[in-house]
Amino acid sequence: MRNLSILIATFSLFFLLQHVAICAQIYTPPDNIALDCGSSTSGNSAVPGGRKWTGDKDSEFALIEESSSKSISATALSQSSSILRVPYLTARISKSQFTYKFPVTAGQKFIRLHFYPAQYQGFDRSKNFFSVKVGSYSVLNNFSASLTADYLREASFFKEFCVNLEQNQSLTVTFTPSMSMSYAFINGIEIVSMPTNLYYSRLDDQGLPLIGQGAQFQIDNYTALENVHRLNIGGKSIPAADDTGMYRNWYDDYFYLVPAGVVSSNTSMKLDYSIIPEYTAPDDVYRTARSMGSNRTENLLYNLTWRLPLDSGFRYLVRLHFCEFDPDVETVSDRRFSIYIDNKTAEAAFDVIEATGGKGIPMYKDYVVMIGNTGDKSEYTLFIALHPRNLYSAYADGILNGLEVFKLNNSGGNLAGPNPVPEAPPAVDEEPSPKAEKSNTKRKLLFSIGGCGIGLLIIFVLLCCIIVWRHRKMHRNGAYCKGSRFCCWMDPYKRKSFWATSSSLPDELCRHFALDEIKAATSDFHEALIIGVGGFGNVYKGFLDNGETIVAIKRLNPESRQGAREFKTEIEMLSQLRHIHLVSLIGYCNENSEMILVYEYMINGTLGDHLYDIKNDPLTWKQRLKICHGAAMGLNYLHTEVKYTIIHRDVKTSNILLDEKFTAKVSDFGLSKMDPKIDVVNTGVKGTWGYLDPEYARGHALTEKSDVYSFGVVLFEVLCARKALDKKLAVDQMNLAHWVKKCIADGTLYQIIDPRLRGKISPECFKVFVEIAESCIQEVGVNRPLMNDVMEKLGFVLQLQETADAGKEKINPGGEHSYQDMLFPLARGIDVDILGSNVLQVLIPFLIRAVLCLMTYSQVPLAQKNCDDQLVISGAVGVSFYISVSLQFVELYVMIFSILGLT
């Protein structure tokens, strides 16, 4: 028993000494001030975590007031239960300027200003507009704590700034009301020292890379910073008390992510702080991370992206924290990825193991990015994205552990941004006072009785008039349903009812036109105004409101019975849908057996017009990408963002319209089907041959993936400028979807792309675009991506092209941008960024891959003999071992010629 007690005591002492050792390593700031403003507490007030706050009354920190109107201590009239009493219960508040003066040591400091914009006695919450200066820096200007709190949806918040103080320089914080009717206030102030050069550049540093400008930027001691984001990527929020001694708050990254990624952690690995100081960030930041997952094919099609709102017109310091702890990542080149900041390349091929020399070694990378003024929009969204490298990387993945973003002051010493735009407050009904309610009771009763009687009489008369008018109209039009209490719209050729009640016509959502208005708008349906023809009838260009409004008018052909059904469906759909990438229904006409729809007019016609009509100027590649991305957004809205899923069923280039800015608008909802998961489709197959989902055509099984297939065909039309079905061509080339699959398998797709795009598409953009389009036209629906995935990946493709174009523009300003369009289609696995690398580094991996294929051929089933790890073609069958080996040597041949400059 005694031995057991000794053992327990020994272990207890060990853990105690370990804890003391850990605590001793945490940074101890020389200045650690926490001022509880407005508090009269003479001693210290402790808060959760053990932090001590000192009241500002009779404190050592001088309060300087230059006006006879002194500041006062105020207590919030009410306090939310979700906030701390210290420092948010009391405030220092004034309608005149007041200043705090802090005697502190020289060096770099954190200054945190805490605000609780509650109602204070004698002060209107909506009138707290004031400016704040820290030393000579203007950190807040005409600032409203109330607007900011409402925008953040937080009862309290704080602002964090960093400044440097020279020897014998005191720190002043000045609060100045903006107007005579406004006031300034503050609940708490923190002054905390930070280690030298934690965020500032060393004197001997060359500076930090300035993204997109090929220059360096030094954050010297005369710079003021404001922390705008500090995120523990993949981990939980870390409170100030658990920081490394500087009381920084770290927040989780969930609300900033575009795709979710995969969270990973390693709590057992010992961290080796051999590159950066241990106080740089808490251990938890480096023990958790977010990556893309293990699906190589999927990872290569998207970025792991964070969206960060910022003020425009400033430079920003971006710090990325890294630490590799994945058990599968052991050596250099196991995980290589690109880093993009503001859609510009920060790192073309970053490898954490290579940068640190091993696992469990924390590090960070700093960059500076300039966000220019964006006109009327003061808020800007900064994108930080990771994309896996396909070549020389065992895992197609990226990783990030932590993220910090700081605003840097401009040339005038200003850090202040505008106030957030307030949201419209909800309507609040005023309640009458009990006294007024009592005095008006009798009067209200009399008015109620009289009003009800008159109202009932008016309703009765109106109903009689409506019944008589409807009865006469329906008899005149030959469309009255005998035996029914309601009016019905009949197909005059089949006498089949399409609407059971008059309420089915959505008068409240779109305009009901008289037939005379339509005839006047189209010059009585003059042939010269026809701009489109379909199975439903003609589309006319029309002029409404004395010619001021141009519209498109679709008139049903009376002989088209299918058109009548489509007509009804289109009104039902479009009257309920509103989206920037869907064509808008303005109104309809159903008079004298005419069925007419009125749409917004698309001045640039259809996407097909610009692909095939030589009268139109050809679309640039970037225009085509934007159109495809917009159309995908419209289709994704139908699939995921409406109450019931809507499947378009007729996605094609002639149903993608373009406005004056070439914004894509999906149109023609006549074949659309709502919520097929509930209402099973038992009708015949509908759609357009060439775009028709083969799985749907065979089994009549309609899903969202049917639209995805059609859209994949559209993507290849955009790339190749070839019609989806062209019967003038040879049998094997007639169907575009079938033909491109064969070309992809043969490695000859580049031969059939639109000649006008030759040299205009960046290789990386081309590769990813083809991968997306090919995944859409898989034979089996479950193998196709969701439209949401297609939308996001097309957005990424657009980023790739813009990044490549920006690089070309930098090299040749104002000149034409040309890419080696003959290189990348032949060797799909080659990464274009390595063309200028060392010859041996290029040749050896390809030789090894080819040899390994030959060595393992006799041991591997034929179905598995495909050594091309760059792309898996799910829809193409029979890619043999011999083609795979041949591709290795084709790639080798191309690389040799590229390096020698012979291509």
Secondary structure, 3 states (H helix, E strand, C coil): CHHHHHHHHHHHHHHHHHHHHHHHHCCCCCCEEEEECCCCCCCEEECCCCCEEEECCCCCCEEEECCCCCCEEEEECCCCCCCCHHHHCEEEEECCCEEEEECCCCEEEEEEEEECCCCECCECHHHCEEEEEECCEEEEEEEEHHHHHHHHCCCCEEEEEEEEECCCCCEEEEEEECCCCCCEEECEEEEEECCCCCCCCCCCCCCEEECCCCEEECCCCCCCEEEEEEEECCCCCECHHHCCCCCCCEEECHHHECCCCEEEECCCCCCCCCCCCHHHCCHHHHHEEEECCCCHHHHCCCCEEEEEEEECCEEEEEEEEECCCCCCCCCCCCECEEEEECCEEEEEEECHHHHHCCCCCCEEEEEEEEECCCCCCCEEEEEEEEEECCCCCCECCCEECEEEEEEECCCCCECCCCCCCCCCCCCCCCCCCHHHHHHCHHHHHHHHHHHHHHHHHHHHHHHHHHHHHHHHHHHHHCCCCCCCCCCCEECCCCCCEEECCHHHCCCCCCEECCHHHHHHHCCCCCHHHEEEEECCEEEEEEEECCCCEEEEEEEECCCCHHHHHHHHHHHHHHCCCCCCCECCEEEEECCCCCCEEEEECCCCCEHHHHHHCCCCCCCCHHHHHHHHHHHHHHHHHHHHCCCCCEECCCCCHHHEEECCCCCEEECCCCCCEECCCCCCCCCCCCCCCCCCCHHHHHHCCCCHHHHHHHHHHHHHHHHHCCCCECCCCCHHHHEHHHHHHHHHHHCCHHHHCCHHHCCCCCHHHHHHHHHHHHHHCCCCHHHCCCHHHHHHHHHHHHHHHHHHHHHHHHHCCCCCCCCCCCCCCCCCCCCHHHCCCCHHHHHHHHHHHHHHHHHHHHHCCHHHCCCCCCCCCCCCCCCCHHHHHHHHHHHHHHHHHHHCCCC
